[in-house]
Amino acid sequence: MEIAICGKTNVGKSSFFKAATMIDVEISNRIFCTIKPNIGISYVTAPCPCNELKIKCNPRNSQCINGVRLIPVKLWDIAGLIPGAHEGRGLGNQFLNDIIQADMLVHVVDASGTTDSEGQPTEGYDPSNDVRFLEEEIDLWFAAVIERHLAKIKDEKKAEGILAGLGIKDKHVKEVMENTGLDDIKEFARELRKLSKPMLIAANKIDLSKSEENIKKMRKDFPHLTIVPCSAEAEIALRTAAKLGFIDYIPGSKSFTIKKELNEKQTKALELIKTNILDKYGSTGVQDCLNKAVFDFMKYIAVYPVENEHKFSDKKGNVLPDVFLMPLGSTALDLAFKVHTDIGKGFIGAIDAKTKKRVSAEYALKNGDIISIQSAAK
């Protein structure tokens, strides 16, 4: 699973990337500050079954904080984009090559309207322009590739092979072929983009004066898009304070708890975040973006494989040691292969650890399932 963080300038998208990963990256208004992608691990959050089962877990491949499981996902902070990218303007070729690998795009937009289309400081800019141009640039790029290979793409089997080079899955090609056809190449390209590169808008800088008004306009202009108000700066501040031990804070929470005495400047900064962002919007929005991307858009579910269905543990006694993100519709057999290829090949059966009932290889996994896999493999 690959999530690309994109936008026109480094200052917005890389702030978001840092907020999500806490990796130090250069944050600057220079539009081509990011050239090669920054790659990091962030987390999506889900309720850990330890609370429901009233047991203490021992995570190995993830973290659990107060009953919230933090599940790792891979993020890419990719090159900034400006109009004309599909023609190679700026770092257009770099950007478009990078998004091939992405299953999902989080487009970080300056909701305050204080940067123009070239990433330069301004006032009164309409951020809807940024949303519109990113969609159009990808559509034009897809359309250009389709035009070059039109004869072959008319053959569905050949089309799948050619378009796989754009990170487009066979099922997407088939669905668009059936529903849209190739009479209008731009429409064909647009529908392919919608299916293969779903996009969520992170409306950043919600603490600035014009942001709320601009977000309302964006939602009116793009009713088909999910637009999440967020503040990368506030998330960075909260995660930094938590890391230093000043506060208790779980990413995505609507509140925090002060643990140590703060100076006047620190107290004022946290009060502003609480009043202007957390109380008003319910969170900084950064974690909400990632959770929506994985669970709502890509339709993944969190599943917990164990060996001992009675103790919910692995053979070493670690309780709820691992959690895997699986596509909706995955089966118990798919989970066995996810754990290890040999476990899948030696699959004998599985048990729903919550109900203690045996399930088949074809059993459709549900979010939060705890599954004990029985396999001939050791």
N, C-alpha and C positions, 0 to 999 in steps of 0.2 A: 504494500500500500504506500503510495507516494503522494504527498500533498505539497503543491507548489504555492509559495507565498509570492505574489506578484504585485506590481504597481509601477507608477511612473518614476518615482524617486526613491533613493535609498533611505531617506530620513523616515518615511512612513513604513514601508514594508520591512526594512531591517529592524526598526524599533519593534514592530510586531513580532518578527522572528526572535529577537532577543527576549522579548517578554514571554514568549512561549517556551524558549529553550534555555534561557539564561546563559547563552554563549555570547562572549564579547565579540561583536562585529563592528566594523566602522559604520557610524551613523552620520551621514552628511547630506546636505541639500544638493551635492553634486549628482547630476542625473545618472552618470555612468560610474558611480562609486562601486557598485557591485558588478563585476565582470564575470568571474567564475562563480558558480553557485556556492553559497554557504549551506552546508548540510548539517543538520543536527537532529537530536531526539527530543521530542516533546511528549506530552501525555494527554490522553483523553481520560475522563473520569466516569466511574460507574459505581453504584452501590456494591460494596463487597458483601458476599453471603455470610461473612463472619457475624454480622449484626443479627441477621435473620436467624442464624443457627445458634447464636450466643456462644461462640467459640473464639479462641484467639488464633489468628492465622499467622503463617510464616512465609510470606511471599519470597519467591526467588527471581522471577522474571519481571517483577513489577513492584509497586509500593502500595501500602495501605496506611492511610492516615485517618484515624477516627472513623473507621468504617467506610471510607471512600477509597476505592481502588484506582490507582494511577497507572494506566496501561500505556506502554510506550508506542509512539508512532514516529515515522520519519518525515521531516520537513525539509523543503528546499527553499532557500531565499534566492530567487533568480534575478537575472539582469533586468534593470529598469526598461520600461517600454515607452516609446513616444510615437505619435502618429507617423505613418509611413514605414513602420517596422517590417511589414510584409514585403517591402521592396528593398529591404536591407538597410534602411536608415537607422543611424545610431547603432545599437547592439541588437537590432531586430533579429538577425539570423541566430545570434547566440540565444536570445530569449525563446524563439520559436523552436529551436533544437532542444532546449531544456524542457519545455512543456510536454514534449513527446513522452517523457517518462512519467508525467503526472497523471494520477487518476482523478484528481480534484484540484481546482484552483480556488485559492482564497485571495481575492483582489482587494488589497488595502487601499482605500480611497481617503483622501484628506477631506473629511466632511465639513471642515471649517471654511473651505474655499479660499485658503490663503496661499496656495501654490497653483500656478497656471499649467497648461498642457505640456510645457517644456520643463516643469519642475521649478520654475523661478518664483520667488516671493511675489505675492500680489494681494489684492483685496477684491472680494465680490465674485470670485470665479465660481462657475456652476459645476460642482463635482459630478453631475449627471453626464457631463461631456466625457469624463474619464471612463465611466462605466460603458458608455456607448462605443467609444473608440476601441477599447480592448476587445469587445465582442467582434467589432467589424474587422480589426486587424487579423484575428485568428480566422474568421470566416474567409477573408480575402486570401490568406495563405493557403487554407484548405482548398479553396476554389482553384487557385493557381496550379496546385499539384494535380487536382482532378482534371483540369483542362489539358495538362501535358500528357496525361495517360488515359484520355477519355475513351479511346477505342477499346483498351483493355478493361477499363473499369465497367464498361457495359456488360461484360461477362462477370457475373457475381463472384465466381470462384477466384478469378484473377484480381478482381477489385479488392477482395479480402487481403490478398498477399501484398498488393501495392500500398493499401491504406494502413496496413499493420505498421508500416514505417513511420506513420504519424502517431503511433500509440493508440490506434483505433481498433477495437476488438471486432472479431467476425460478427458477433451478435448485433453490434451497432450498425455495421454495414448492411446486414440482412434486413434489420428493422426499417432503416431509412429507405432502402431499395423498395421495400414493399409499400411503405406509406407515402413516399414522396416521389420516387422515380428520378430520372436524370434529365427531364425536360428543362428544368431550371437549375443550372449548376450552382448558383449562389444559394438558392433555397436548400439544395441537397447538402452543400457545405455547412450551412447554418444549422441544419438539423443534426448533422454528424457532430458538430461542435457541442451542441446542447447535450447530446447523449454521452459522448466520449470524454468531454472535459467540463463536467458540471461546475458551476461557478457560484461562490458565495461572496457577498460584499461585506468586508469589514470596514464600517464607517468610522474611521479613526478620528481622534481629537475631539471627543464629545464634550470636553470641558470648555471648549472655546465658544464664543458668543453666537456665531451664525450656524453652528453645527445642527442644532435641533431643527431649525427651519429648513436647512438643506436636506436633512434626512427625510423629512416629510415629503419634500419635492421628489427625491429619488424614488421613494416608495410609490408615489403617484406615477412617475415616469416609467418605472419598471415593476409593475405589479407581479410579474412572473418570477422575480428574483427575491431571494432571502437576503435582507439587509440587516446586519447586526451592529448596533451602536457599540463602540469600544474605545478604550483609552490604553494604548500600549504603554505610555509613560507611567500611568497609575499602576498598571500590573507590574512593571519593572520595579517601581518603588516598593510595592507591597512584598514582592518576592525577595527583594534585597533585604528589607527589614526583617522578614521571617528568617532568612538565611543567617543574618547576624544575631538572631535570638531576641530581637526587640518585640516581635509580635508572633502570635500564632495565626497562621493564615493558610487555608487550603485553596489552591487555584480554583476560581469559579465561584467562590463563596461571596455572600452578600455582606459579610462582616469580618472583623478580625478582633483578636484579643491582645491587649497590651500586656507584655510580660515584664518589661524593665522600665525604669524611669527614663523619660525622654527629655531632651532639652526643648526650649521654646520653639525653635525652628522646626524640629522633628514633629513636635505635637501639632503645630499649625498645619504642616504638610499633610499629616494623616487625617486631620479633621476636615481639610478641604476635599480629600479623596472620598472620605465617608459621606460628606454632605452633598457634594456636587456630582458624584459618580455612583457610589454604592447605594446610597439611599434613593437616588433618583432612578437609576437604571437596573438595580438589583445585582450588578457585578461590573467588573471592568469590561466584560464582553469578550476578552481574548479566549478564555477557556470555552465559552459558549460557542464561539466560531468553530473551534476544533471539534467539540462534541457534535455539533450539528453536521459538520463535514463528514465525520465518520459514521455516526449513527443514523442521521436523517437522510443524507444524500447518498452515501455509499452503501447504506443499509447493512452495516456490520453488526454483529452481536458479540457479547462477551461470554465465553464458555470456559469452565474450569475443569480440566482433566485431573483425575486422581487415580490412585491404585486401590486404596482401601475405601470402599464406599461407606463403611461404618464409622471410620474415624476421619473421613474426608481428607486423607493424607496420601503422600507418596510412600515408598518403601522405607524411607529414612525417618518417617514420622512427621515430616513437614506438612502442616495443615494448609489446605488450599494454596499449594506452592506456586502454581502457574495459572495464568489466564491467557487465552488466545482470542484474538479478534477474528471472527469467521464471517464470510458472506452469508447473508440471510438465505436460507434454503440448504445450507450445508448439513451433512448427515453425520451420524456417529462414526461411520467409516472415514469420512473426510477428516474428522478430528483425529482419528488414529494416525492417519498419514501426516497430519500437521505436527503431531508429537514427534514422530519418527517414521521414516519410510519402512523400516523393518517391522515396526509395530503395526502399520497398516497392512503390510503383506501377510503378517501372521494373525490378522484379526480373527477372533473367535466370536466375540459378542461384546455387549456393553450393558451397564446397569445405571439407571438414573439414581444417583446417590441420595437424592432428597426423598424419593418415594420407595427406593429399594426394589423397583421393578426392572425386569430385564427388558431391554429395547433392542431392536434389530439394527443391522448395518444401515438400513434406509431411514432410520428414525431421524426426523427433521429437528435439528437442534433449536432450542429456544434461548433467548437472552437470559443469562444468569444460571443456565443449566450447570450442574456438577455431574460429570460423567466418569464412571469407572470403566476403563477399557480392558478387556480380557484379550490377550494375544499370546500366540505360541512363541513369539520373540521374547528373549530375555533382556 
